C-alpha cells in the first residue's frame, strides 16, 4: 500500500500467507511452483535495482521478515543482510567505501541466520563478541574496528561449522530459501503460539514473508533504526 501511494519504501515482494499454509500442508516443504515464482520475483527485483544477489560488484542484500494478518510484534523471526558471503562482503565494502560497515553487517547476518534459520543459540555468538570487547578493553560494539570484526566473522563461521557440521552457506539463493522456510516455521514457534492464544488470533492464518532490499541502520552517523 505504501509503495502504491508513492512513499520511498524499499522495493521487494511478498510471499503470501497461503504459501505458508501450503508449506504446512505439504509436509513442511516449499512446492516447486512456489520456488519458481520466488525466483521470478527475485529476478524482477534485481533488474529493478540493477543489483544482483551475491554479486561481486554492488551486491543486492535482502531483509526477510514475517508478515502476519494481525500484528504480532517481536513474536516471529527476521533475517537481515541476506546475500552476504566472502565475495559480496568485499563488494559491499568497495561500493560503500566503508569496510568496517561491511564486516559489521556480515557478522550480524551470520549470527541472525545461524540463530533463526539453523537454531544455533544466540549466546554462543554473543560470548565471542563480549570476549572480543573485553580483551581489547572496549565498552561498546561500535568500538570494534574492521580487523576485530573480520576476526569475529571467522569465529562465528567456526561456531556454525561445529554446530551444523558443514560450512556457512556461501550461495545466496540457498541462504534465501532457508530464510523463507525459517519465517514459515516461526509461525509455530512457542512465543508466537502463546501470543495468538492470549490475543484470540486463529492458528490457521499463517504468515507471509516480506522480502525487501536492505536499508541500513549501522552505516554511519546519518543512518539509524526505528519503529
C-alpha positions in Angstrom: 0.0 0.0 0.0 2.8 2.4 0.8 4.5 1.6 -2.5 1.3 2.2 -4.4 0.9 5.8 -2.9 4.5 6.7 -3.9 6.3 6.6 -0.5 10.0 5.7 -0.6 9.7 2.1 0.5 12.5 -0.3 -0.2 11.4 -2.4 -3.2 10.7 -6.1 -2.8 7.9 -8.7 -2.9 5.6 -10.7 -0.6 5.2 -14.4 -0.4 1.5 -14.8 0.8 0.0 -16.5 3.8 -1.5 -19.1 1.5 2.0 -20.2 0.5 2.8 -20.6 4.3 -0.3 -22.7 4.8 0.6 -24.8 1.7 4.1 -25.3 3.2 2.5 -26.9 6.3 0.0 -28.9 4.1 2.9 -30.2 2.0 4.9 -31.8 4.9 6.9 -28.6 5.6 8.3 -28.3 2.0 8.0 -25.4 -0.3 6.5 -26.6 -3.6 8.5 -26.3 -6.8 5.8 -23.9 -8.3 6.3 -21.5 -5.4 10.1 -21.7 -5.7 9.8 -20.8 -9.3 7.6 -17.8 -8.5 10.1 -16.7 -5.9 12.9 -16.9 -8.4 10.9 -14.9 -11.0 10.2 -12.1 -8.5 13.8 -12.1 -7.3 14.9 -11.6 -10.9 12.5 -8.6 -11.3 13.8 -7.1 -8.1 17.4 -7.5 -9.3 16.5 -5.9 -12.6 14.7 -3.0 -10.9 17.7 -2.1 -8.7 20.4 -3.1 -11.2 22.0 -5.2 -8.5 22.4 -9.0 -8.2 22.2 -11.2 -5.1 25.7 -12.4 -4.2 27.3 -10.2 -6.9 31.0 -9.3 -6.8 30.1 -5.6 -7.6 27.4 -3.6 -5.9 25.5 -6.6 -4.5 21.8 -6.8 -3.6 21.2 -7.6 0.1 17.8 -8.5 1.4 15.8 -8.4 4.6 13.5 -11.4 5.1 10.6 -10.7 7.5 7.4 -12.2 8.7 4.1 -10.5 7.9 1.1 -12.0 9.7 -2.5 -10.8 9.1 -2.7 -9.4 12.6 0.3 -7.6 14.1 2.4 -9.8 16.3 5.4 -7.6 17.2 8.5 -9.4 18.1 6.9 -12.8 18.0 8.3 -14.1 14.7 11.7 -14.1 13.1 13.6 -11.7 10.8 16.9 -12.2 8.9 18.8 -9.1 7.7 21.7 -8.6 5.3 20.9 -11.8 3.5 23.2 -12.2 0.4 26.5 -11.5 2.2 29.3 -14.0 1.7 33.1 -13.8 1.4 32.8 -12.3 -2.1 29.9 -9.9 -1.7 31.2 -8.5 1.6 34.3 -7.2 -0.3 31.9 -5.7 -2.9 29.8 -4.0 -0.2 33.0 -2.6 1.4 34.0 -1.3 -2.0 30.6 0.1 -3.1 30.2 2.0 0.2 33.9 2.8 0.8 33.3 1.5 4.3 35.0 -1.7 5.2 34.0 -1.6 8.8 30.3 -1.3 8.0 30.5 -4.3 5.5 32.1 -6.6 8.1 29.8 -5.4 10.9 26.8 -6.3 8.6 28.4 -9.6 7.8 28.8 -10.7 11.4 25.2 -9.6 12.2 24.0 -11.7 9.3 25.9 -14.8 10.3 24.5 -14.6 13.8 20.9 -13.9 12.7 20.9 -16.6 10.1 22.5 -19.2 12.4 20.0 -18.4 15.2 16.8 -18.1 13.1 17.3 -20.5 10.2 19.6 -23.1 11.8 18.7 -23.0 15.5 22.2 -22.2 16.9 21.7 -20.5 20.3 22.5 -16.7 20.2 24.6 -16.8 23.3 27.4 -18.7 21.5 27.9 -15.7 19.2 27.3 -13.1 22.0 30.1 -14.8 24.0 32.5 -14.3 21.1 31.5 -10.6 20.8 31.8 -10.0 24.6 35.2 -11.7 24.8 36.5 -9.6 21.8 35.4 -6.4 23.6 36.8 -7.5 26.9 40.2 -8.4 25.6 40.5 -5.0 23.9 39.0 -3.0 26.8 36.1 -1.8 24.6 32.8 -0.7 26.2 30.5 -0.7 23.1 30.1 -2.8 19.9 30.9 0.4 18.0 34.4 0.4 19.4 35.2 -2.7 17.4 37.4 -1.9 14.4 37.5 -3.6 11.0 40.2 -6.1 12.0 38.3 -7.1 15.1 35.1 -7.7 13.1 37.0 -9.8 10.5 38.3 -12.0 13.3 34.7 -12.2 14.8 33.4 -13.3 11.4 35.9 -16.1 11.3 35.0 -17.3 14.8 31.3 -17.1 14.0 31.8 -19.3 10.9 33.7 -21.8 13.1 30.8 -21.9 15.5 28.4 -22.6 12.6 30.7 -25.4 11.2 31.0 -27.0 14.6 27.2 -26.9 15.3 25.9 -27.8 11.8 28.9 -29.9 10.6 29.2 -28.0 7.3 30.4 -24.6 6.2 28.3 -21.5 6.4 26.4 -21.3 3.1 28.1 -19.0 0.5 25.3 -19.4 -2.1 22.8 -16.6 -1.6 19.9 -18.4 -3.1 20.4 -21.3 -0.7 20.5 -18.6 2.1 17.2 -17.2 0.8 15.3 -20.4 0.7 16.5 -21.4 4.2 15.5 -18.0 5.5 12.0 -18.2 3.9 11.5 -21.6 5.5 12.6 -20.2 8.8 10.0 -17.5 8.7 7.3 -20.0 7.8 8.4 -22.2 10.7 8.4 -19.2 13.1 4.6 -19.0 12.7 4.5 -22.0 15.0 7.3 -21.1 17.4 6.3 -21.3 21.1 6.2 -17.5 21.7 4.0 -16.9 18.6 1.6 -19.7 19.6 1.2 -18.3 23.1 0.8 -14.7 21.7 -2.0 -15.9 19.4 -3.7 -17.8 22.2 -3.6 -14.7 24.5 -4.9 -12.4 21.8 -7.5 -14.8 20.2 -5.8 -14.9 16.9 -6.6 -18.0 14.8 -3.8 -20.5 14.5 -4.6 -21.4 10.9 -3.9 -17.9 9.3 -0.2 -18.5 8.6 2.4 -15.8 8.0 3.5 -14.0 4.8 7.2 -13.4 4.1 8.3 -9.9 3.1 11.5 -9.8 1.1 12.9 -6.3 0.6 16.1 -4.7 -0.4 18.1 -3.7 2.7 18.2 -0.3 4.3 21.0 0.0 6.8 20.9 1.4 10.4 24.6 0.8 11.0 26.3 2.6 8.1 27.4 5.7 10.0 26.2 8.9 11.7 23.4 9.5 9.1 21.7 6.1 9.4 19.6 4.8 12.2 16.8 2.3 13.0 13.4 2.8 14.5 9.8 1.6 14.5 
